[in-house]
Amino acid sequence: MRQHLLLLANPNGRNVTPKKIKILQDAFSSGEGRLQVSFVVTENLSRLEKVINEYKDREITLVGIVGGDGTVMHTRTLLENIWDYCPLYAFFPEGTMNNVQHTLGLSRKDSSVKLARLIVDAACADTLEMHTTSLPSLDINGKKGFNIGFGLIPKLLWLYYGHSAKQYRELEEALHRCAPRLYQAKYEEVTGKKEEDFFDLLSKERGLWGIAKAGLRLLNGSKAGDERYLLHKTVAGEIRFDGKKQTFPQAPSGAYVSSYEEINLGLGKFNPVPSPEANKEKGKFQVVVPYGNPFSIIPQLPKVTNGKKLSNAVYQYISTLELPAERIAQVDGELILEKGFTVRYDGTRKVIRLPVTG
């Protein structure tokens, strides 16, 4: 029986153009006669949900997701809640933020085409399993993701791109009044322009190192006191590790979880790579909670690229993180508002990666 590959492309992704879709379709067409390939463009979440339901009872070997980290999160969430199993995944880096794809060796402009050719050749030879790796996954209020951050990181990005603290507060108020998925419209309403490069810093400058640079620019720049106050604002409400309320030497300025990277920027030459420390304890993830003055953290960021830890932060391995109060979080590149967050370890997912080359 031929293997069946399902490819889902988000045309709203930063680099998902008609030309790119045609290139990928041509790359997968080389498997015709040996593989069954279904390539579907999903214009919105409603269409995506409909397609996932249509393919629910078919024997799918692999699901490819064409877009960025946000597309991966939304697609996985719908698929894993609708299907009764988790398929083998392939993530094509065509969004604004492609951190998880970079982790899988997919950081070059031609990575998507190379990945498509690898999948076709391996599926035809029945050797797909030889090209997989396992990534730990998170369940975030029912959403399926890999990274989540509260507090400092979204604010640094906001200010880095020239927006004001007043506009950030206006965005928070707008999100409180509407569904989180209307974020794009509310962003335009608050800032008076379209969102273009808000998360581009993470994509172009390789993950959290870009945030370090953003922080240093703010620290050395002429930001007004209002912006500094925004960064100093603490994370409201309780923070619980595995059901236990935590206390910290000073008020926390954020809380960060990555299922596969060191939160303390163990990035290895500024390239995100899976870090053994991130999931050193089986069935748990690493959470990092910095406390005190956030500007005392920023000067430390360059040194921790070598694996050293922040001096004013708590590092812990847990299976459940709870922040009950209403807040904004960044989940795999998406800003999301919820009345509290529960983050759970959610097992591992098998994903195709490109071979590591010297």
Buried (B, 14 or more C-beta within 10 A) or exposed (E): EBBBBBBBBBBBBBBBEEEBBEBBBEBBEBBEEEBBBBBBBBEEBEEBBEBBEEBEEEEBBBBBBBBBBBBBBBBBBBBBEEBEEBBBBBBBBBBBBBBBBBBBBBBEEEBBBBBBBBBBBBBBEEEBEEBBBEBBBBBBBEBBBBBBBBBBBBBBBBBBBEBBBEBBBBBBEBBEEEEBEEBEEBBEEBBEEEEEEBBBBBBEBBBBBBBBBBBBBBBEEEBEEEBBEBBBBBBBEEBBBEEEEBEBEEEBBBBBBBBBBBBBBBBBEBEBBBBEBBBEEEEBBBBBBBBBBBBBBBEBBBBBBEBEBBEBBBBBBBBBBBBBEBBBBBBBBBBBBBEEBBBBBBEBBBBBBBEEEE
